[in-house]
Structures are given as C-alpha cells and as structure tokens.
C-alpha cells in the first residue's frame, strides 16, 4: 500500500473532554472550592476565639506553645487545628507579612491554613483571593421574571406574563409531560 503524500489532519475539537491536555504549570492537588470553603469555616472559627487566642498565639515561639494556647483558649476547636496544623500556624503567625490588626490577622491565618497540608500557605492565600475576586465580579442582580411567547386557546398570541396568558390568565404548564401531551393532542 502506498504512503500518503499528505498527513491526515487532526480533529480540531475532541469528543471527550477528559483526554485534553492540562494547562501549563504545576497542577494543584486540591479543588479550589474545598480551599475556599475551608477558609470560610476557619474565618468563622477564628472570629469566635481570636480575642482570647491572639495574644498567646502571637507570643508562641515553639509548636508546644501553639498547642497549649489552643488547649487553654480555644478548647472546643483545638482538635481541629492541633497538633496537625500547629507547625503551620507557627510559621504563618511569624510570617513577615502577617498583619497587625485583628480582623486581617484572622483572614490571613484562615486563608493560609485552608489548603494545608497539600499546598503551601502562600498558594492557599492566592487561591482564596482569586476565588473571592471571581465572586466579586458576579452580578448582584437576579432574574425576577422570564417571559415566553404563547398562543392561548382564548385567541391571544403574544408574550406571556409571569408564565400565564396576558388575556385570560391561563398558566403555562411547568412539566414537560404536560407540554408534550398538549403538542400531541
């Protein structure tokens, strides 16, 4: 059989999305939605206990001191953070970019710990900031009414208002079965 003079062109679009190449860069090992959700939970928890926990946690220089601070001042949440995240908490609290005011400290610590132990604190903060930026770009408005063009048995032809005929008020059926039965009859 003779060889082709022209190569066979590759398909422009694949039929399945799973065989596509991944994007550039190192892949993340966590889902962004998990990180942002965990950050929200941590923000709530730290918001509850931060007035009592702030001083001992910032003064801590060893992992044991972080564990002790949680056991004394945030006992209800201690099992969730220590000893598993004690070393990470110590690193984040002593980070040069750690804020000075209480509310930004809560947010910084929560966003930093949300991706641990799978991703670094800085990457976790980046993910949280990107996801929050996406949320801010969404419109605050919602659709409050949608309209259809209807032909009613009463003789009205035109746009519907609130899923009903404008002339007689006959409701548009919601289920597809009702629509399908109406078309067949």
C-alpha positions in Angstrom: 0.0 0.0 0.0 1.5 3.4 -0.9 2.2 6.0 1.7 0.1 9.1 1.9 1.6 12.3 0.5 -0.3 14.5 2.9 -0.6 13.7 6.6 -4.1 13.0 8.0 -5.3 16.3 9.7 -6.0 16.1 13.4 -9.5 16.8 14.7 -9.9 20.4 15.9 -12.3 19.5 18.8 -12.2 16.3 20.8 -15.3 14.4 21.5 -14.4 13.8 25.1 -13.1 16.4 27.5 -11.1 14.0 29.6 -8.3 13.4 27.0 -7.5 17.1 26.6 -4.1 18.4 27.7 -3.9 20.1 31.0 -2.9 23.7 31.3 0.6 25.0 31.9 2.3 25.0 35.3 2.3 22.7 38.2 -1.1 21.2 38.9 -2.9 21.8 42.2 -3.6 18.8 44.3 -6.8 20.3 45.8 -10.0 21.6 44.5 -10.4 25.4 44.8 -13.9 25.1 46.1 -12.6 23.0 49.0 -10.0 25.5 49.9 -12.4 28.5 49.8 -14.9 26.6 51.8 -12.4 25.6 54.4 -11.1 29.2 54.6 -14.7 30.4 55.3 -15.0 27.9 58.1 -11.7 28.8 59.6 -12.6 32.5 59.4 -15.7 31.9 61.4 -13.9 29.8 64.0 -11.0 32.3 64.4 -13.5 35.1 64.6 -15.1 33.4 67.6 -11.9 32.7 69.5 -9.4 35.3 68.3 -9.8 37.8 71.1 -8.7 35.2 73.6 -6.3 33.3 71.4 -4.5 36.2 69.7 -2.0 37.1 72.4 -0.8 33.6 73.4 -0.6 32.6 69.7 1.4 35.5 68.6 3.8 35.2 71.6 4.4 31.5 70.8 7.8 30.5 69.7 7.5 26.7 69.7 5.0 24.2 68.5 4.2 23.1 72.1 3.2 26.7 72.9 0.8 26.8 70.0 -0.8 23.5 71.2 -1.0 24.9 74.7 -2.6 28.2 73.5 -5.3 26.3 71.7 -5.9 23.9 74.6 -6.3 26.8 77.0 -8.1 29.5 74.9 -9.9 27.6 72.2 -10.6 24.1 73.6 -13.7 23.4 71.5 -11.7 23.9 68.3 -8.3 22.5 69.5 -8.8 19.0 67.9 -9.4 20.6 64.5 -6.1 22.5 64.5 -3.6 21.0 66.8 -1.3 19.1 66.7 -1.9 18.6 62.9 -1.5 22.3 61.9 0.5 23.6 64.9 3.7 23.9 63.0 2.0 25.6 60.1 0.2 28.0 62.4 3.5 29.0 64.0 5.0 29.6 60.6 2.1 31.8 59.4 2.0 33.8 62.7 5.7 34.6 62.3 5.5 35.4 58.6 6.8 38.9 57.9 3.6 39.7 56.0 1.4 38.7 59.0 -1.0 41.8 59.6 -1.0 43.9 62.7 -4.8 44.4 63.2 -7.1 41.6 64.5 -9.5 41.2 61.5 -6.9 41.0 58.8 -4.9 38.6 61.1 -8.0 36.3 61.2 -8.4 36.4 57.4 -4.7 35.9 56.8 -4.4 32.9 59.1 -7.6 31.3 57.9 -6.7 31.7 54.2 -3.2 30.4 54.8 -4.3 27.2 56.6 -7.2 26.4 54.3 -5.0 24.4 51.9 -2.7 22.7 54.3 -1.1 20.1 54.3 -1.4 19.7 50.5 -0.4 23.2 49.4 1.8 25.9 50.8 0.2 28.8 52.8 1.1 31.3 50.1 -0.6 29.3 47.4 -3.7 28.8 49.6 -3.9 32.6 50.0 -3.6 33.0 46.3 -6.4 30.5 45.6 -8.7 32.2 48.1 -8.0 35.7 46.7 -8.7 34.5 43.1 -11.9 32.8 44.1 -13.1 35.8 46.0 -12.3 38.1 43.1 -14.5 35.8 40.9 -17.3 36.2 43.3 -17.0 40.0 43.4 -17.3 40.1 39.6 -20.6 38.3 39.6 -23.7 40.4 39.2 -25.6 41.0 42.5 -28.9 41.0 40.5 -31.2 38.1 39.9 -33.7 37.3 37.2 -37.1 38.0 38.7 -39.3 37.3 35.7 -38.9 35.5 32.4 -41.4 35.5 29.6 -42.5 33.1 26.8 -44.3 33.7 23.6 -47.6 31.9 23.9 -50.6 31.0 21.7 -53.6 30.5 24.0 -57.0 28.8 23.4 -58.7 32.1 24.1 -57.2 33.6 20.9 -54.3 35.6 22.5 -51.0 35.4 20.7 -48.0 37.2 22.1 -45.6 37.3 25.0 -46.7 35.7 28.3 -46.5 37.5 31.6 -45.5 35.5 34.7 -45.9 32.2 33.0 -49.5 32.9 32.1 -51.6 34.2 29.2 -52.0 38.0 29.4 -55.6 37.9 28.3 -57.2 35.1 30.3 -54.5 34.2 32.9 -54.2 30.6 31.8 -51.0 29.2 33.4 -48.2 27.7 31.3 -47.7 24.1 32.4 -44.4 23.6 34.2 -43.7 19.9 33.4 -42.5 18.7 30.0 -45.1 15.9 30.1 -48.0 18.5 30.1 -46.3 20.4 27.2 -45.7 17.2 25.2 -49.3 16.0 25.7 -50.6 19.4 24.6 -48.5 19.2 21.4 -49.6 15.6 20.6 -53.3 16.4 21.1 
